[in-house]
Amino acid sequence: MERVINVEGMTCIHCKMTVEKALKNINGVSNANVNLDKNQVVVIYNEAEVNFEQMKETIINKGYNVID
Ligand SMILES: [Cu+2]
């Protein structure tokens, strides 16, 4: 499944890598790609293994704000 998550606070390549790495480390997430211009991260995941709340929590724990 693919989902676009709107994230606030990602400003540079470091933010991009931090968020992508954190999401990819979750079991069930196969890919995560941040678009800094759009303030979005596109996540490819298996909904049987991981849900949106877990991904949201992971992003927030890294210091960013999840809009939806
Ligand atoms: Cu940054």
N, CA, C, O and the ligand as a Tripos MOL2 file, in Angstrom:
@<TRIPOS>MOLECULE
protein
  273   271    69     0     0
PROTEIN
NO_CHARGES

@<TRIPOS>ATOM
      1 N           0.8330   -1.1830    0.0000 N.3       1 MET1
      2 CA          0.0000    0.0000    0.0000 C.3       1 MET1
      3 C           0.8750    1.2420    0.0000 C.2       1 MET1
      4 O           1.9690    1.2400    0.5650 O.2       1 MET1
      5 N           0.3870    2.3130   -0.6420 N.am      2 GLU2
      6 CA          1.1340    3.5650   -0.6810 C.3       2 GLU2
      7 C           0.3330    4.6640    0.0040 C.2       2 GLU2
      8 O          -0.8780    4.7840   -0.1770 O.2       2 GLU2
      9 N           1.0420    5.4590    0.7930 N.am      3 ARG3
     10 CA          0.3640    6.5680    1.4490 C.3       3 ARG3
     11 C           1.2660    7.7940    1.4610 C.2       3 ARG3
     12 O           2.4720    7.6980    1.6860 O.2       3 ARG3
     13 N           0.6580    8.9440    1.2140 N.am      4 VAL4
     14 CA          1.3880   10.2080    1.2830 C.3       4 VAL4
     15 C           1.1200   10.8210    2.6480 C.2       4 VAL4
     16 O          -0.0320   11.0300    3.0270 O.2       4 VAL4
     17 N           2.1860   11.1080    3.3850 N.am      5 ILE5
     18 CA          2.0400   11.7130    4.7120 C.3       5 ILE5
     19 C           2.5630   13.1470    4.6350 C.2       5 ILE5
     20 O           3.6700   13.3910    4.1550 O.2       5 ILE5
     21 N           1.7610   14.0770    5.1090 N.am      6 ASN6
     22 CA          2.1690   15.4800    5.1420 C.3       6 ASN6
     23 C           2.8770   15.7670    6.4550 C.2       6 ASN6
     24 O           2.3260   15.5600    7.5370 O.2       6 ASN6
     25 N           4.1140   16.2480    6.3390 N.am      7 VAL7
     26 CA          4.9630   16.4450    7.5100 C.3       7 VAL7
     27 C           5.4420   17.8940    7.5640 C.2       7 VAL7
     28 O           5.8100   18.4820    6.5470 O.2       7 VAL7
     29 N           5.4280   18.4520    8.7650 N.am      8 GLU8
     30 CA          5.8920   19.8100    8.9730 C.3       8 GLU8
     31 C           7.2720   19.7900    9.6120 C.2       8 GLU8
     32 O           7.5200   18.9900   10.5140 O.2       8 GLU8
     33 N           8.1730   20.6520    9.1620 N.am      9 GLY9
     34 CA          9.4400   20.8440    9.8480 C.3       9 GLY9
     35 C          10.6580   20.2540    9.1560 C.2       9 GLY9
     36 O          11.7780   20.4150    9.6410 O.2       9 GLY9
     37 N          10.4620   19.5720    8.0320 N.am     10 MET10
     38 CA         11.6100   19.0170    7.3060 C.3      10 MET10
     39 C          12.1760   20.1250    6.4130 C.2      10 MET10
     40 O          11.4770   20.6490    5.5460 O.2      10 MET10
     41 N          13.4490   20.4760    6.6330 N.am     11 THR11
     42 CA         13.9990   21.6210    5.9170 C.3      11 THR11
     43 C          15.1940   21.2970    5.0250 C.2      11 THR11
     44 O          15.4590   22.0260    4.0690 O.2      11 THR11
     45 N          15.9040   20.2410    5.3140 N.am     12 CYS12
     46 CA         17.1430   20.0030    4.5600 C.3      12 CYS12
     47 C          17.3470   18.5030    4.2990 C.2      12 CYS12
     48 O          16.5300   17.6680    4.6870 O.2      12 CYS12
     49 N          18.4440   18.1990    3.6420 N.am     13 ILE13
     50 CA         18.7580   16.8250    3.2720 C.3      13 ILE13
     51 C          18.9010   15.9440    4.5120 C.2      13 ILE13
     52 O          18.6110   14.7490    4.4750 O.2      13 ILE13
     53 N          19.3520   16.5510    5.6070 N.am     14 HIS14
     54 CA         19.4980   15.7890    6.8460 C.3      14 HIS14
     55 C          18.1300   15.3460    7.3630 C.2      14 HIS14
     56 O          17.9530   14.2010    7.7790 O.2      14 HIS14
     57 N          17.1820   16.2510    7.3340 N.am     15 CYS15
     58 CA         15.8070   15.9210    7.7500 C.3      15 CYS15
     59 C          15.2610   14.8050    6.8620 C.2      15 CYS15
     60 O          14.6710   13.8350    7.3390 O.2      15 CYS15
     61 N          15.4730   14.9680    5.5740 N.am     16 LYS16
     62 CA         14.9880   13.9750    4.6070 C.3      16 LYS16
     63 C          15.5270   12.5930    4.9540 C.2      16 LYS16
     64 O          14.7780   11.6170    4.9970 O.2      16 LYS16
     65 N          16.8390   12.5170    5.2030 N.am     17 MET17
     66 CA         17.4550   11.2260    5.4830 C.3      17 MET17
     67 C          17.0090   10.6570    6.8250 C.2      17 MET17
     68 O          16.8230    9.4480    6.9660 O.2      17 MET17
     69 N          16.8390   11.5390    7.8090 N.am     18 THR18
     70 CA         16.3970   11.0990    9.1400 C.3      18 THR18
     71 C          15.0180   10.4600    9.0680 C.2      18 THR18
     72 O          14.7940    9.3800    9.6150 O.2      18 THR18
     73 N          14.1020   11.1320    8.3920 N.am     19 VAL19
     74 CA         12.7220   10.6370    8.3050 C.3      19 VAL19
     75 C          12.6640    9.3540    7.4690 C.2      19 VAL19
     76 O          11.9990    8.3890    7.8470 O.2      19 VAL19
     77 N          13.3560    9.3540    6.3470 N.am     20 GLU20
     78 CA         13.3390    8.1600    5.4830 C.3      20 GLU20
     79 C          13.9170    6.9450    6.2160 C.2      20 GLU20
     80 O          13.3510    5.8530    6.1610 O.2      20 GLU20
     81 N          15.0520    7.1460    6.9040 N.am     21 LYS21
     82 CA         15.6980    6.0360    7.5910 C.3      21 LYS21
     83 C          14.8200    5.4990    8.7170 C.2      21 LYS21
     84 O          14.6880    4.2870    8.8870 O.2      21 LYS21
     85 N          14.2250    6.4030    9.4780 N.am     22 ALA22
     86 CA         13.3770    5.9960   10.6110 C.3      22 ALA22
     87 C          12.1880    5.1770   10.1150 C.2      22 ALA22
     88 O          11.8290    4.1660   10.7190 O.2      22 ALA22
     89 N          11.5860    5.6150    9.0240 N.am     23 LEU23
     90 CA         10.4280    4.8850    8.5000 C.3      23 LEU23
     91 C          10.8400    3.5300    7.9310 C.2      23 LEU23
     92 O          10.1640    2.5250    8.1500 O.2      23 LEU23
     93 N          11.9470    3.5130    7.2050 N.am     24 LYS24
     94 CA         12.4010    2.2450    6.6000 C.3      24 LYS24
     95 C          12.8020    1.2190    7.6560 C.2      24 LYS24
     96 O          12.8060    0.0170    7.3910 O.2      24 LYS24
     97 N          13.1390    1.6990    8.8560 N.am     25 ASN25
     98 CA         13.5110    0.7800    9.9310 C.3      25 ASN25
     99 C          12.3120    0.0750   10.5570 C.2      25 ASN25
    100 O          12.4800   -0.8800   11.3160 O.2      25 ASN25
    101 N          11.1200    0.5330   10.2490 N.am     26 ILE26
    102 CA          9.9140   -0.1070   10.7890 C.3      26 ILE26
    103 C           9.6370   -1.3780    9.9880 C.2      26 ILE26
    104 O           9.6790   -1.3690    8.7570 O.2      26 ILE26
    105 N           9.3580   -2.4580   10.6920 N.am     27 ASN27
    106 CA          8.9620   -3.6910   10.0180 C.3      27 ASN27
    107 C           7.7000   -3.4430    9.2090 C.2      27 ASN27
    108 O           6.7150   -2.9150    9.7250 O.2      27 ASN27
    109 N           7.7360   -3.8220    7.9490 N.am     28 GLY28
    110 CA          6.5590   -3.6660    7.1110 C.3      28 GLY28
    111 C           6.6470   -2.4790    6.1670 C.2      28 GLY28
    112 O           5.8670   -2.3720    5.2210 O.2      28 GLY28
    113 N           7.6090   -1.5770    6.4290 N.am     29 VAL29
    114 CA          7.8100   -0.4520    5.5190 C.3      29 VAL29
    115 C           8.8930   -0.8300    4.5170 C.2      29 VAL29
    116 O          10.0260   -1.1170    4.9030 O.2      29 VAL29
    117 N           8.5510   -0.8310    3.2400 N.am     30 SER30
    118 CA          9.5380   -1.2180    2.2310 C.3      30 SER30
    119 C          10.2120   -0.0240    1.5840 C.2      30 SER30
    120 O          11.3330   -0.1390    1.0870 O.2      30 SER30
    121 N           9.5420    1.1280    1.5830 N.am     31 ASN31
    122 CA         10.2090    2.3090    1.0450 C.3      31 ASN31
    123 C           9.6010    3.5900    1.6150 C.2      31 ASN31
    124 O           8.4180    3.6470    1.9500 O.2      31 ASN31
    125 N          10.4420    4.6030    1.7100 N.am     32 ALA32
    126 CA          9.9930    5.9210    2.1630 C.3      32 ALA32
    127 C          10.7800    6.9590    1.3890 C.2      32 ALA32
    128 O          12.0070    6.8930    1.3220 O.2      32 ALA32
    129 N          10.0800    7.9160    0.8050 N.am     33 ASN33
    130 CA         10.7430    8.9320    0.0020 C.3      33 ASN33
    131 C          10.1920   10.3210    0.3300 C.2      33 ASN33
    132 O           9.0200   10.6130    0.0930 O.2      33 ASN33
    133 N          11.0660   11.1700    0.8830 N.am     34 VAL34
    134 CA         10.6640   12.5190    1.2720 C.3      34 VAL34
    135 C          10.8130   13.4750    0.1000 C.2      34 VAL34
    136 O          11.8240   13.4770   -0.6020 O.2      34 VAL34
    137 N           9.7820   14.2860   -0.0930 N.am     35 ASN35
    138 CA          9.8490   15.3970   -1.0420 C.3      35 ASN35
    139 C           9.8550   16.6820   -0.2110 C.2      35 ASN35
    140 O           8.8300   17.0850    0.3370 O.2      35 ASN35
    141 N          11.0200   17.3140   -0.1290 N.am     36 LEU36
    142 CA         11.1640   18.5020    0.7250 C.3      36 LEU36
    143 C          10.3310   19.6740    0.2200 C.2      36 LEU36
    144 O           9.8040   20.4410    1.0260 O.2      36 LEU36
    145 N          10.2030   19.8250   -1.0800 N.am     37 ASP37
    146 CA          9.4300   20.9380   -1.6420 C.3      37 ASP37
    147 C           7.9610   20.8370   -1.2820 C.2      37 ASP37
    148 O           7.2930   21.8450   -1.0510 O.2      37 ASP37
    149 N           7.4690   19.6180   -1.2370 N.am     38 LYS38
    150 CA          6.0440   19.4060   -0.9490 C.3      38 LYS38
    151 C           5.7640   19.1530    0.5260 C.2      38 LYS38
    152 O           4.6040   19.0820    0.9340 O.2      38 LYS38
    153 N           6.8280   19.0140    1.3380 N.am     39 ASN39
    154 CA          6.6660   18.6500    2.7510 C.3      39 ASN39
    155 C           5.8990   17.3340    2.9070 C.2      39 ASN39
    156 O           5.0200   17.1980    3.7590 O.2      39 ASN39
    157 N           6.2570   16.3890    2.0710 N.am     40 GLN40
    158 CA          5.5660   15.1080    2.0770 C.3      40 GLN40
    159 C           6.5470   13.9520    2.1030 C.2      40 GLN40
    160 O           7.6850   14.0630    1.6490 O.2      40 GLN40
    161 N           6.0730   12.8390    2.6480 N.am     41 VAL41
    162 CA          6.8270   11.6050    2.5110 C.3      41 VAL41
    163 C           5.8780   10.5410    1.9570 C.2      41 VAL41
    164 O           4.7780   10.3360    2.4710 O.2      41 VAL41
    165 N           6.3260    9.8790    0.9080 N.am     42 VAL42
    166 CA          5.5540    8.8060    0.3010 C.3      42 VAL42
    167 C           6.0860    7.4910    0.8690 C.2      42 VAL42
    168 O           7.2660    7.1690    0.7340 O.2      42 VAL42
    169 N           5.1930    6.7440    1.5040 N.am     43 VAL43
    170 CA          5.5990    5.5050    2.1610 C.3      43 VAL43
    171 C           4.9440    4.3110    1.4710 C.2      43 VAL43
    172 O           3.7450    4.3140    1.1910 O.2      43 VAL43
    173 N           5.7450    3.3110    1.2090 N.am     44 ILE44
    174 CA          5.2340    2.0410    0.6730 C.3      44 ILE44
    175 C           5.3050    1.0320    1.8120 C.2      44 ILE44
    176 O           6.3750    0.7860    2.3680 O.2      44 ILE44
    177 N           4.1740    0.4580    2.1520 N.am     45 TYR45
    178 CA          4.1670   -0.4320    3.3150 C.3      45 TYR45
    179 C           3.1260   -1.5400    3.1940 C.2      45 TYR45
    180 O           2.2100   -1.4960    2.3730 O.2      45 TYR45
    181 N           3.3160   -2.5240    4.0460 N.am     46 ASN46
    182 CA          2.3820   -3.6380    4.1320 C.3      46 ASN46
    183 C           1.4220   -3.3610    5.2890 C.2      46 ASN46
    184 O           1.8250   -3.3600    6.4520 O.2      46 ASN46
    185 N           0.1730   -3.1310    4.9690 N.am     47 GLU47
    186 CA         -0.7810   -2.7170    6.0010 C.3      47 GLU47
    187 C          -1.0670   -3.8220    7.0220 C.2      47 GLU47
    188 O          -1.6520   -3.5590    8.0730 O.2      47 GLU47
    189 N          -0.6610   -5.0400    6.7200 N.am     48 ALA48
    190 CA         -0.8250   -6.1310    7.6870 C.3      48 ALA48
    191 C           0.2310   -6.0330    8.7860 C.2      48 ALA48
    192 O           0.0490   -6.5860    9.8710 O.2      48 ALA48
    193 N           1.3190   -5.3410    8.5150 N.am     49 GLU49
    194 CA          2.4280   -5.2780    9.4740 C.3      49 GLU49
    195 C           2.5590   -3.9460   10.1880 C.2      49 GLU49
    196 O           3.0690   -3.8950   11.3080 O.2      49 GLU49
    197 N           2.1110   -2.8750    9.5650 N.am     50 VAL50
    198 CA          2.3140   -1.5470   10.1570 C.3      50 VAL50
    199 C           1.1130   -0.6610    9.8210 C.2      50 VAL50
    200 O           0.5280   -0.7640    8.7430 O.2      50 VAL50
    201 N           0.7610    0.2090   10.7670 N.am     51 ASN51
    202 CA         -0.3540    1.1190   10.4820 C.3      51 ASN51
    203 C           0.1180    2.5740   10.5170 C.2      51 ASN51
    204 O           1.2550    2.8790   10.8770 O.2      51 ASN51
    205 N          -0.7900    3.4440   10.1350 N.am     52 PHE52
    206 CA         -0.4480    4.8640   10.0290 C.3      52 PHE52
    207 C           0.0020    5.4330   11.3660 C.2      52 PHE52
    208 O           0.9490    6.2180   11.4150 O.2      52 PHE52
    209 N          -0.6590    5.0490   12.4470 N.am     53 GLU53
    210 CA         -0.3130    5.5850   13.7660 C.3      53 GLU53
    211 C           1.1440    5.2980   14.1280 C.2      53 GLU53
    212 O           1.8300    6.1440   14.7010 O.2      53 GLU53
    213 N           1.6050    4.1000   13.7870 N.am     54 GLN54
    214 CA          3.0030    3.7450   14.0820 C.3      54 GLN54
    215 C           3.9700    4.6160   13.2840 C.2      54 GLN54
    216 O           4.9980    5.0600   13.7960 O.2      54 GLN54
    217 N           3.6240    4.8480   12.0390 N.am     55 MET55
    218 CA          4.4970    5.6750   11.1890 C.3      55 MET55
    219 C           4.4780    7.1180   11.6720 C.2      55 MET55
    220 O           5.5060    7.7930   11.6980 O.2      55 MET55
    221 N           3.2950    7.5770   12.0530 N.am     56 LYS56
    222 CA          3.1420    8.9360   12.5660 C.3      56 LYS56
    223 C           3.9810    9.1310   13.8300 C.2      56 LYS56
    224 O           4.6970   10.1220   13.9690 O.2      56 LYS56
    225 N           3.8800    8.1750   14.7400 N.am     57 GLU57
    226 CA          4.6250    8.2310   15.9960 C.3      57 GLU57
    227 C           6.1410    8.2750   15.7490 C.2      57 GLU57
    228 O           6.8760    9.0090   16.4090 O.2      57 GLU57
    229 N           6.5730    7.4810   14.7920 N.am     58 THR58
    230 CA          7.9910    7.4360   14.4470 C.3      58 THR58
    231 C           8.4900    8.7890   13.9580 C.2      58 THR58
    232 O           9.5730    9.2340   14.3380 O.2      58 THR58
    233 N           7.7060    9.4320   13.1250 N.am     59 ILE59
    234 CA          8.0930   10.7430   12.5920 C.3      59 ILE59
    235 C           8.1080   11.7840   13.7100 C.2      59 ILE59
    236 O           9.0250   12.6010   13.7930 O.2      59 ILE59
    237 N           7.0890   11.7490   14.5680 N.am     60 ILE60
    238 CA          7.0030   12.7050   15.6790 C.3      60 ILE60
    239 C           8.1750   12.5100   16.6410 C.2      60 ILE60
    240 O           8.7320   13.4800   17.1550 O.2      60 ILE60
    241 N           8.5450   11.2490   16.8810 N.am     61 ASN61
    242 CA          9.6740   10.9610   17.7740 C.3      61 ASN61
    243 C          10.9860   11.5360   17.2460 C.2      61 ASN61
    244 O          11.9170   11.7670   18.0180 O.2      61 ASN61
    245 N          11.0630   11.7670   15.9450 N.am     62 LYS62
    246 CA         12.2680   12.3530   15.3630 C.3      62 LYS62
    247 C          12.2150   13.8840   15.3870 C.2      62 LYS62
    248 O          13.1570   14.5530   14.9630 O.2      62 LYS62
    249 N          11.1150   14.4210   15.8830 N.am     63 GLY63
    250 CA         11.0320   15.8750   16.0660 C.3      63 GLY63
    251 C          10.2550   16.6230   15.0170 C.2      63 GLY63
    252 O          10.3400   17.8490   14.9360 O.2      63 GLY63
    253 N           9.4970   15.9070   14.2090 N.am     64 TYR64
    254 CA          8.7150   16.5630   13.1660 C.3      64 TYR64
    255 C           7.2290   16.4490   13.4770 C.2      64 TYR64
    256 O           6.8100   15.6550   14.3190 O.2      64 TYR64
    257 N           6.4580   17.2480   12.7920 N.am     65 ASN65
    258 CA          5.0360   17.3080   13.0560 C.3      65 ASN65
    259 C           4.2660   16.6690   11.8930 C.2      65 ASN65
    260 O           4.4870   17.0140   10.7330 O.2      65 ASN65
    261 N           3.3810   15.7550   12.2070 N.am     66 VAL66
    262 CA          2.5930   15.0980   11.1660 C.3      66 VAL66
    263 C           1.2270   15.7840   11.0650 C.2      66 VAL66
    264 O           0.4780   15.8610   12.0390 O.2      66 VAL66
    265 N           0.9280   16.2780    9.8640 N.am     67 ILE67
    266 CA         -0.3360   16.9740    9.6380 C.3      67 ILE67
    267 C          -1.4510   15.9580    9.3840 C.2      67 ILE67
    268 O          -2.4910   15.9880   10.0430 O.2      67 ILE67
    269 N          -1.2280   15.0710    8.4360 N.am     68 ASP68
    270 CA         -2.1910   14.0040    8.1710 C.3      68 ASP68
    271 C          -1.5390   12.9240    7.3170 C.2      68 ASP68
    272 O          -2.1830   11.9310    6.9800 O.2      68 ASP68
    273 CU         17.2230   19.3040    8.2450 Cu       69 CU69
@<TRIPOS>BOND
     1     1     2 1
     2     2     3 1
     3     3     4 2
     4     3     5 am
     5     5     6 1
     6     6     7 1
     7     7     8 2
     8     7     9 am
     9     9    10 1
    10    10    11 1
    11    11    12 2
    12    11    13 am
    13    13    14 1
    14    14    15 1
    15    15    16 2
    16    15    17 am
    17    17    18 1
    18    18    19 1
    19    19    20 2
    20    19    21 am
    21    21    22 1
    22    22    23 1
    23    23    24 2
    24    23    25 am
    25    25    26 1
    26    26    27 1
    27    27    28 2
    28    27    29 am
    29    29    30 1
    30    30    31 1
    31    31    32 2
    32    31    33 am
    33    33    34 1
    34    34    35 1
    35    35    36 2
    36    35    37 am
    37    37    38 1
    38    38    39 1
    39    39    40 2
    40    39    41 am
    41    41    42 1
    42    42    43 1
    43    43    44 2
    44    43    45 am
    45    45    46 1
    46    46    47 1
    47    47    48 2
    48    47    49 am
    49    49    50 1
    50    50    51 1
    51    51    52 2
    52    51    53 am
    53    53    54 1
    54    54    55 1
    55    55    56 2
    56    55    57 am
    57    57    58 1
    58    58    59 1
    59    59    60 2
    60    59    61 am
    61    61    62 1
    62    62    63 1
    63    63    64 2
    64    63    65 am
    65    65    66 1
    66    66    67 1
    67    67    68 2
    68    67    69 am
    69    69    70 1
    70    70    71 1
    71    71    72 2
    72    71    73 am
    73    73    74 1
    74    74    75 1
    75    75    76 2
    76    75    77 am
    77    77    78 1
    78    78    79 1
    79    79    80 2
    80    79    81 am
    81    81    82 1
    82    82    83 1
    83    83    84 2
    84    83    85 am
    85    85    86 1
    86    86    87 1
    87    87    88 2
    88    87    89 am
    89    89    90 1
    90    90    91 1
    91    91    92 2
    92    91    93 am
    93    93    94 1
    94    94    95 1
    95    95    96 2
    96    95    97 am
    97    97    98 1
    98    98    99 1
    99    99   100 2
   100    99   101 am
   101   101   102 1
   102   102   103 1
   103   103   104 2
   104   103   105 am
   105   105   106 1
   106   106   107 1
   107   107   108 2
   108   107   109 am
   109   109   110 1
   110   110   111 1
   111   111   112 2
   112   111   113 am
   113   113   114 1
   114   114   115 1
   115   115   116 2
   116   115   117 am
   117   117   118 1
   118   118   119 1
   119   119   120 2
   120   119   121 am
   121   121   122 1
   122   122   123 1
   123   123   124 2
   124   123   125 am
   125   125   126 1
   126   126   127 1
   127   127   128 2
   128   127   129 am
   129   129   130 1
   130   130   131 1
   131   131   132 2
   132   131   133 am
   133   133   134 1
   134   134   135 1
   135   135   136 2
   136   135   137 am
   137   137   138 1
   138   138   139 1
   139   139   140 2
   140   139   141 am
   141   141   142 1
   142   142   143 1
   143   143   144 2
   144   143   145 am
   145   145   146 1
   146   146   147 1
   147   147   148 2
   148   147   149 am
   149   149   150 1
   150   150   151 1
   151   151   152 2
   152   151   153 am
   153   153   154 1
   154   154   155 1
   155   155   156 2
   156   155   157 am
   157   157   158 1
   158   158   159 1
   159   159   160 2
   160   159   161 am
   161   161   162 1
   162   162   163 1
   163   163   164 2
   164   163   165 am
   165   165   166 1
   166   166   167 1
   167   167   168 2
   168   167   169 am
   169   169   170 1
   170   170   171 1
   171   171   172 2
   172   171   173 am
   173   173   174 1
   174   174   175 1
   175   175   176 2
   176   175   177 am
   177   177   178 1
   178   178   179 1
   179   179   180 2
   180   179   181 am
   181   181   182 1
   182   182   183 1
   183   183   184 2
   184   183   185 am
   185   185   186 1
   186   186   187 1
   187   187   188 2
   188   187   189 am
   189   189   190 1
   190   190   191 1
   191   191   192 2
   192   191   193 am
   193   193   194 1
   194   194   195 1
   195   195   196 2
   196   195   197 am
   197   197   198 1
   198   198   199 1
   199   199   200 2
   200   199   201 am
   201   201   202 1
   202   202   203 1
   203   203   204 2
   204   203   205 am
   205   205   206 1
   206   206   207 1
   207   207   208 2
   208   207   209 am
   209   209   210 1
   210   210   211 1
   211   211   212 2
   212   211   213 am
   213   213   214 1
   214   214   215 1
   215   215   216 2
   216   215   217 am
   217   217   218 1
   218   218   219 1
   219   219   220 2
   220   219   221 am
   221   221   222 1
   222   222   223 1
   223   223   224 2
   224   223   225 am
   225   225   226 1
   226   226   227 1
   227   227   228 2
   228   227   229 am
   229   229   230 1
   230   230   231 1
   231   231   232 2
   232   231   233 am
   233   233   234 1
   234   234   235 1
   235   235   236 2
   236   235   237 am
   237   237   238 1
   238   238   239 1
   239   239   240 2
   240   239   241 am
   241   241   242 1
   242   242   243 1
   243   243   244 2
   244   243   245 am
   245   245   246 1
   246   246   247 1
   247   247   248 2
   248   247   249 am
   249   249   250 1
   250   250   251 1
   251   251   252 2
   252   251   253 am
   253   253   254 1
   254   254   255 1
   255   255   256 2
   256   255   257 am
   257   257   258 1
   258   258   259 1
   259   259   260 2
   260   259   261 am
   261   261   262 1
   262   262   263 1
   263   263   264 2
   264   263   265 am
   265   265   266 1
   266   266   267 1
   267   267   268 2
   268   267   269 am
   269   269   270 1
   270   270   271 1
   271   271   272 2
@<TRIPOS>SUBSTRUCTURE
     1 MET1         2 RESIDUE 1 A MET
     2 GLU2         6 RESIDUE 1 A GLU
     3 ARG3        10 RESIDUE 1 A ARG
     4 VAL4        14 RESIDUE 1 A VAL
     5 ILE5        18 RESIDUE 1 A ILE
     6 ASN6        22 RESIDUE 1 A ASN
     7 VAL7        26 RESIDUE 1 A VAL
     8 GLU8        30 RESIDUE 1 A GLU
     9 GLY9        34 RESIDUE 1 A GLY
    10 MET10       38 RESIDUE 1 A MET
    11 THR11       42 RESIDUE 1 A THR
    12 CYS12       46 RESIDUE 1 A CYS
    13 ILE13       50 RESIDUE 1 A ILE
    14 HIS14       54 RESIDUE 1 A HIS
    15 CYS15       58 RESIDUE 1 A CYS
    16 LYS16       62 RESIDUE 1 A LYS
    17 MET17       66 RESIDUE 1 A MET
    18 THR18       70 RESIDUE 1 A THR
    19 VAL19       74 RESIDUE 1 A VAL
    20 GLU20       78 RESIDUE 1 A GLU
    21 LYS21       82 RESIDUE 1 A LYS
    22 ALA22       86 RESIDUE 1 A ALA
    23 LEU23       90 RESIDUE 1 A LEU
    24 LYS24       94 RESIDUE 1 A LYS
    25 ASN25       98 RESIDUE 1 A ASN
    26 ILE26      102 RESIDUE 1 A ILE
    27 ASN27      106 RESIDUE 1 A ASN
    28 GLY28      110 RESIDUE 1 A GLY
    29 VAL29      114 RESIDUE 1 A VAL
    30 SER30      118 RESIDUE 1 A SER
    31 ASN31      122 RESIDUE 1 A ASN
    32 ALA32      126 RESIDUE 1 A ALA
    33 ASN33      130 RESIDUE 1 A ASN
    34 VAL34      134 RESIDUE 1 A VAL
    35 ASN35      138 RESIDUE 1 A ASN
    36 LEU36      142 RESIDUE 1 A LEU
    37 ASP37      146 RESIDUE 1 A ASP
    38 LYS38      150 RESIDUE 1 A LYS
    39 ASN39      154 RESIDUE 1 A ASN
    40 GLN40      158 RESIDUE 1 A GLN
    41 VAL41      162 RESIDUE 1 A VAL
    42 VAL42      166 RESIDUE 1 A VAL
    43 VAL43      170 RESIDUE 1 A VAL
    44 ILE44      174 RESIDUE 1 A ILE
    45 TYR45      178 RESIDUE 1 A TYR
    46 ASN46      182 RESIDUE 1 A ASN
    47 GLU47      186 RESIDUE 1 A GLU
    48 ALA48      190 RESIDUE 1 A ALA
    49 GLU49      194 RESIDUE 1 A GLU
    50 VAL50      198 RESIDUE 1 A VAL
    51 ASN51      202 RESIDUE 1 A ASN
    52 PHE52      206 RESIDUE 1 A PHE
    53 GLU53      210 RESIDUE 1 A GLU
    54 GLN54      214 RESIDUE 1 A GLN
    55 MET55      218 RESIDUE 1 A MET
    56 LYS56      222 RESIDUE 1 A LYS
    57 GLU57      226 RESIDUE 1 A GLU
    58 THR58      230 RESIDUE 1 A THR
    59 ILE59      234 RESIDUE 1 A ILE
    60 ILE60      238 RESIDUE 1 A ILE
    61 ASN61      242 RESIDUE 1 A ASN
    62 LYS62      246 RESIDUE 1 A LYS
    63 GLY63      250 RESIDUE 1 A GLY
    64 TYR64      254 RESIDUE 1 A TYR
    65 ASN65      258 RESIDUE 1 A ASN
    66 VAL66      262 RESIDUE 1 A VAL
    67 ILE67      266 RESIDUE 1 A ILE
    68 ASP68      270 RESIDUE 1 A ASP
    69 CU69       273 GROUP 0 **** ****
